[in-house]
Amino acid sequence: MEAVLLDNMVPPSPYRGSKGGVDIQGLFELLAVDQSTLAKALGVSRQAVSQQLASKQRFVRPKSADVRKFWDDLNDVVALLLALTDGNNKEEEVRLWLRSPNKALGLERPIDLVIARNLEPLKTALMDAFTAAHGG
């Protein structure tokens, strides 16, 4: 495969299963928020979040289209973040990025946008950073 193509590929997310499911437990742990905060972000009860997190399956596809879209979009954000990190502490770097004011987001903290279910600005900022990092 051409080097240019390889340079522009975002590696697959470890939080996405081969059949399209998402590792909700893994993403929840990466966010490092409590279940009540996640429930508020998803617009569901804390009990619903608890049930999702208790699933014995690693990769799940939530029944609700809105909830599924949230997890899919969050997975996209995390995949881009992981592609932009280097080193052995990728998950710690992601957590730090999520909690730090970001110039590309008008000094908002990305985690606040996640909780508000406003993931498009994150995806845009990360795509811009990914493109710039790869000479685009």
One Martini backbone bead per residue (centre of mass of N, CA, C, O) as a GRO file, in nm:
protein
  136
    1MET     BB    1   0.100   0.034   0.019
    2GLU     BB    2   0.086   0.348   0.019
    3ALA     BB    3   0.218   0.582   0.226
    4VAL     BB    4  -0.006   0.793   0.202
    5LEU     BB    5  -0.233   0.606   0.290
    6LEU     BB    6  -0.116   0.519   0.563
    7ASP     BB    7  -0.092   0.812   0.685
    8ASN     BB    8  -0.433   0.846   0.659
    9MET     BB    9  -0.483   0.627   0.862
   10VAL     BB   10  -0.698   0.513   1.101
   11PRO     BB   11  -0.680   0.325   1.342
   12PRO     BB   12  -0.830   0.095   1.494
   13SER     BB   13  -1.043   0.053   1.741
   14PRO     BB   14  -1.052  -0.115   2.054
   15TYR     BB   15  -1.381  -0.030   2.086
   16ARG     BB   16  -1.431  -0.208   1.822
   17GLY     BB   17  -1.601  -0.443   1.673
   18SER     BB   18  -1.644  -0.656   1.401
   19LYS     BB   19  -1.984  -0.611   1.435
   20GLY     BB   20  -2.012  -0.292   1.558
   21GLY     BB   21  -1.956  -0.289   1.834
   22VAL     BB   22  -1.919  -0.151   2.168
   23ASP     BB   23  -1.699  -0.069   2.436
   24ILE     BB   24  -1.851   0.063   2.694
   25GLN     BB   25  -1.674   0.005   2.938
   26GLY     BB   26  -1.410   0.120   2.820
   27LEU     BB   27  -1.517   0.410   2.765
   28PHE     BB   28  -1.605   0.470   3.050
   29GLU     BB   29  -1.322   0.443   3.178
   30LEU     BB   30  -1.193   0.664   3.002
   31LEU     BB   31  -1.375   0.901   3.101
   32ALA     BB   32  -1.410   0.910   3.414
   33VAL     BB   33  -1.711   0.879   3.507
   34ASP     BB   34  -2.008   0.870   3.635
   35GLN     BB   35  -2.316   0.727   3.600
   36SER     BB   36  -2.484   0.986   3.627
   37THR     BB   37  -2.340   1.149   3.407
   38LEU     BB   38  -2.394   0.950   3.180
   39ALA     BB   39  -2.701   0.951   3.198
   40LYS     BB   40  -2.732   1.247   3.129
   41ALA     BB   41  -2.595   1.233   2.849
   42LEU     BB   42  -2.803   1.001   2.742
   43GLY     BB   43  -3.100   1.025   2.865
   44VAL     BB   44  -3.093   0.824   3.112
   45SER     BB   45  -3.087   0.609   3.343
   46ARG     BB   46  -2.883   0.476   3.576
   47GLN     BB   47  -2.989   0.186   3.537
   48ALA     BB   48  -2.930   0.168   3.235
   49VAL     BB   49  -2.628   0.203   3.262
   50SER     BB   50  -2.577  -0.034   3.450
   51GLN     BB   51  -2.676  -0.248   3.248
   52GLN     BB   52  -2.475  -0.189   3.023
   53LEU     BB   53  -2.214  -0.234   3.205
   54ALA     BB   54  -2.309  -0.545   3.286
   55SER     BB   55  -2.238  -0.670   3.042
   56LYS     BB   56  -2.087  -0.966   2.919
   57GLN     BB   57  -2.038  -0.818   2.674
   58ARG     BB   58  -1.808  -0.628   2.521
   59PHE     BB   59  -1.978  -0.592   2.254
   60VAL     BB   60  -2.226  -0.343   2.187
   61ARG     BB   61  -2.576  -0.263   2.078
   62PRO     BB   62  -2.774  -0.037   2.128
   63LYS     BB   63  -3.111   0.013   2.081
   64SER     BB   64  -3.079   0.304   2.088
   65ALA     BB   65  -3.002   0.536   1.856
   66ASP     BB   66  -2.889   0.762   2.037
   67VAL     BB   67  -2.695   0.588   2.204
   68ARG     BB   68  -2.541   0.466   1.968
   69LYS     BB   69  -2.437   0.737   1.853
   70PHE     BB   70  -2.272   0.821   2.092
   71TRP     BB   71  -2.076   0.576   2.095
   72ASP     BB   72  -1.979   0.606   1.804
   73ASP     BB   73  -1.869   0.896   1.829
   74LEU     BB   74  -1.679   0.841   2.064
   75ASN     BB   75  -1.510   0.634   1.915
   76ASP     BB   76  -1.406   0.830   1.700
   77VAL     BB   77  -1.261   1.019   1.892
   78VAL     BB   78  -1.072   0.804   2.016
   79ALA     BB   79  -0.934   0.712   1.757
   80LEU     BB   80  -0.805   0.987   1.699
   81LEU     BB   81  -0.653   1.019   1.963
   82LEU     BB   82  -0.480   0.761   1.939
   83ALA     BB   83  -0.345   0.856   1.667
   84LEU     BB   84  -0.214   1.125   1.823
   85THR     BB   85  -0.062   0.940   1.999
   86ASP     BB   86   0.226   0.866   2.203
   87GLY     BB   87   0.317   0.589   2.353
   88ASN     BB   88   0.219   0.409   2.657
   89ASN     BB   89  -0.012   0.645   2.763
   90LYS     BB   90  -0.278   0.687   2.597
   91GLU     BB   91  -0.513   0.691   2.803
   92GLU     BB   92  -0.396   0.919   2.976
   93GLU     BB   93  -0.386   1.128   2.749
   94VAL     BB   94  -0.689   1.129   2.696
   95ARG     BB   95  -0.780   1.219   2.977
   96LEU     BB   96  -0.625   1.485   2.974
   97TRP     BB   97  -0.757   1.607   2.723
   98LEU     BB   98  -1.054   1.598   2.826
   99ARG     BB   99  -0.969   1.799   3.094
  100SER     BB  100  -0.860   2.019   2.900
  101PRO     BB  101  -0.823   2.304   2.780
  102ASN     BB  102  -0.911   2.409   2.437
  103LYS     BB  103  -0.831   2.608   2.178
  104ALA     BB  104  -1.011   2.472   1.945
  105LEU     BB  105  -1.266   2.510   2.179
  106GLY     BB  106  -1.254   2.780   2.340
  107LEU     BB  107  -1.149   2.645   2.622
  108GLU     BB  108  -1.284   2.390   2.630
  109ARG     BB  109  -1.376   2.091   2.761
  110PRO     BB  110  -1.427   1.794   2.619
  111ILE     BB  111  -1.597   1.657   2.844
  112ASP     BB  112  -1.828   1.868   2.829
  113LEU     BB  113  -1.913   1.787   2.539
  114VAL     BB  114  -1.976   1.497   2.595
  115ILE     BB  115  -2.197   1.546   2.813
  116ALA     BB  116  -2.358   1.732   2.588
  117ARG     BB  117  -2.348   1.580   2.309
  118ASN     BB  118  -2.093   1.749   2.152
  119LEU     BB  119  -1.892   1.591   1.914
  120GLU     BB  120  -1.827   1.747   1.651
  121PRO     BB  121  -1.601   1.945   1.746
  122LEU     BB  122  -1.405   1.716   1.811
  123LYS     BB  123  -1.385   1.584   1.534
  124THR     BB  124  -1.286   1.836   1.386
  125ALA     BB  125  -1.031   1.899   1.554
  126LEU     BB  126  -0.900   1.616   1.510
  127MET     BB  127  -0.892   1.618   1.201
  128ASP     BB  128  -0.714   1.866   1.181
  129ALA     BB  129  -0.477   1.745   1.341
  130PHE     BB  130  -0.434   1.496   1.164
  131THR     BB  131  -0.381   1.645   0.901
  132ALA     BB  132  -0.141   1.816   1.004
  133ALA     BB  133   0.037   1.567   1.098
  134HIS     BB  134   0.012   1.461   0.772
  135GLY     BB  135   0.056   1.719   0.572
  136GLY     BB  136  -0.249   1.870   0.506
   0.00000   0.00000   0.00000
